[in-house]
Amino acid sequence: MLAKINLDSRICEIELDSIKTQTYREFIKQSEVEFGLKPRDLDNMSTTQLSEYLDFLDFLWAK
């Protein structure tokens, strides 16, 4: 689960098997631009909403 307190943490610091050096916030914003998505208000999303949105973005990158 992605908690709001981790939005500005580097992905590789939270997910030790990851090589992504971006923060979660940077990754989400880059993904929104890349896929033409309307930017979400990440600071007002619940932990569940953030996790589901991150899973969705990961799914788009895997296509």
N, C-alpha and C positions, 0 to 999 in steps of 0.2 A: 504494500500500500504506500502510495506517495503522500506524505504529510506536507502541509504547507510550509512547515519549518525547514523542509529539505529542498524547496524550490530553488534556492540559491546555492545549493551544494553541488559540487561537481559529481557527475554521474559515477565516475570511476571511484569516488570516495565512498559511495553508498553501495554500489553494485561492484563488488571486488573483481568479478570476472569481466567487467566492461573496460574497454579502452577509450571510451568517450570522455573527453576532457571538458566538454561543455557542462554548464549547470543545467538542471532540469528546465528552468525557465528559458534559457537560451535555446535548448533543443526544441521545446514546445513552440516558441516564437518562430524559429527557423522553419519548423514543420508547417506551421500555419501559412507562412509566406510561400513555401515550396508547393503546397497543395491548394493554394487559393482559398483558404478557410478564413472565416471571420474570426478575428482575435477574441479569445475568451478572457473574462475577468478572473484570472487564476487565483487572486487573493480572496475572492469571495466564493470559491468553490469548496465543497466539502472534500474530505479525504477520499471518500468513495468516488465522487465526481472526478477528481484529479486523476485517480488511478485508472478509472475507466477511459478517460480522455487520453491518457498516456498510452494505454493499451491500444486504443484506436489508432493513434499516430504511429505506433510501432507496426501495427498491421499494414498501414498505408506504405510505410517504408519497405516492408517485406515483399510487397507486390512486385 
